[in-house]
Amino acid sequence: MKGSRKPALKMSDLAKMAGVSKSTVSRALAGSELVNKETRELIKQLAAEHNYRINTRARDLFLQNTLTIAVLLPAAGRSDWQISDPFFLELLGGIAEAINEEGHQLLLAKTHAQSGNWIADFIDSNSPDGVILIGQGAQHDKINEIAKSYKTLSVWGAKVDEQQLYPTVGSDNELGGYKATRHLIEQGRERIAFLGYTSVPEINLRYAGYRRALEEAGIKVDGALERPARHSRSAGYVSTQQLIEEGVSFDAIFAVSDLYAMAAITALQEAGINVPEDVAVVGYDDIAISAFYNPPLTSVRQDRVEGGRLLVENLLAAVEGREPESRILETELIVRKSSGGEMSKPHLR
């Protein structure tokens, strides 16, 4: 139509073409060496091809502003998953502290999964400079697809396969599951129930560690002791009740979260079963309340503060055009009364 003209290309448009964040585009066009040479050249080439005009005042203002980093939970669309989960809140604290130290802003949004593409939809509609995902849930394939074009992703979780395109930070889940189960075996327990839903990558690795410890000890793996508890506040309680009602013989429980373990202990106590005398219990995460539960809970500790710092470090590396690396954190078994082992002193973190 005569008199009409094509809309001016925006920085966000250029960022999308290059598969980087707006801050990376801004730095590249300013010639910053924080962006690698190949990325700088690509962005400048795209800018020239599309006649992108640099608004130097806006660019300079943008570079002085803080980045907006979104924290999303791929499992948040499930009705049984609560954002008030203590592990998430403690990990979020580590992330928030690291972001604040870098002088950036944290965006925490509660959103419901209206479609299978809700993560991509959130990114498109909110245009954050970067996104931290807490766990992959069962959405690895979708996250991998997003990572093909949206590079500023940092994920708390486990590496799924060699084709994974996004970096992860997480504990050594297989070793954590192995340590928990081996400890129970060392306490003389042989009928060890497993509570956890193995479709989640991290939980599947904990399950692998559980099986490895049993097999090394020459203990037969019994499917009747494996309970695929979904992530909810009642899951550990219901699964333990089922074990009791079905008459399954068990003398220990390895639960894949502390909330599962605490709920299991409640079910045991209501049935008149003593912990740890009759059934020993080990959880996972070592949330702050674990040391003060009754009985104090043996748990596999994940370092949330270090995890939060590395998630932010990986994200900022991606923003600057560098290639972040997946990181695996060490796990530590904290022995307390619930497993019948020698109890360590509680401490505040």
Number of C-alpha atoms within 10 A of each C-alpha: 4 4 4 6 7 5 6 11 13 12 20 15 13 21 20 15 15 22 19 24 24 26 23 27 30 24 21 23 18 16 15 15 12 15 22 16 13 9 19 23 15 15 22 18 12 15 20 11 9 11 11 16 12 14 10 12 8 11 19 13 10 15 15 9 13 14 21 16 24 21 21 20 23 21 21 17 17 12 10 14 15 15 13 9 13 17 20 17 14 18 21 19 15 22 25 22 16 21 22 12 10 14 12 14 15 20 13 12 11 11 14 15 15 10 9 11 13 16 22 15 14 16 16 11 8 10 16 19 21 26 25 22 21 23 23 23 16 13 16 20 13 15 22 15 14 18 19 11 14 23 23 27 27 29 26 24 25 24 22 14 8 6 8 15 18 23 24 28 25 27 25 21 28 20 21 28 31 20 21 30 29 20 19 24 18 11 14 13 18 18 21 25 27 26 27 25 19 18 12 18 21 24 21 19 21 28 26 17 23 25 21 20 21 19 12 10 13 10 15 12 16 12 9 13 18 19 21 15 21 19 20 16 16 16 23 30 21 17 24 24 18 14 17 16 10 10 9 13 13 18 19 28 27 30 28 31 22 27 27 28 28 26 19 26 27 18 20 19 11 11 12 10 15 14 21 17 13 14 20 26 30 32 30 29 25 25 25 16 14 23 23 11 12 13 17 20 30 32 31 27 18 24 19 24 18 16 23 24 20 25 29 25 19 24 26 22 17 24 26 22 26 15 15 22 16 19 20 16 16 14 21 19 20 24 22 22 22 27 29 22 17 11 16 13 10 14 8 6 6
